[in-house]
Amino acid sequence: MDVKGKKIGFVFTGSFCTFKKVIPKMKELIKKEAEIVPVMSFNSYNLDTKFGKASDFINEIETITNKQIIHTIPDAEPIGPKGLTDIMIIAPCSGNTISKLACDIIDTPATMAAKSHLRNNRPLVIAPSTNNALSGNAENIGKLLNRKNYYFVPFRQDNPITKPRSVVFDADYIIKTIEYALDGEQISPILL
């Protein structure tokens, strides 16, 4: 399904190394005439890292979307009741957020946004980026792969030699995964 006219919740969590791969996809979605509702987890909104300053990312995202970022739990809660999103993507989706979603722990703006969005039985796309995907978080990824309304951006091992348990999504598949998920389909293959 085409993304034109769709309201897309775009959630950032703490895998900061992928922000520069994700932001251009957000721009591309806007060029395709989608409306972006930006959301950031506590950490992605507040932490400066070697990958950039939080304030720079915030300014860039708010400029691109022409919207203030949702970055508190109370501001994320109305997403579902007000029908603010047709689809939501968490990109990047950290291992911490994957674990919380799998266990239904709602204690960040990211997890509240997802929970609130899912109450309307609409698709939630996960773009995993975590160093423990093939160890402690493998079970949680498996749980989400089997849940209704969850879809995954295809992913692969990040660096099998130096980080053998790490996976990262392929940003080139973000838009196509969203399009498939809007039709209720999981893009394949999931593992690249």
Summary of the structure (lengths in Angstrom):
residues: 192
radius of gyration: 15.0
end to end distance: 22.9
largest distance: 46.1
contacts: 662
relative contact order: 0.17
helix: 41%
strand: 23%
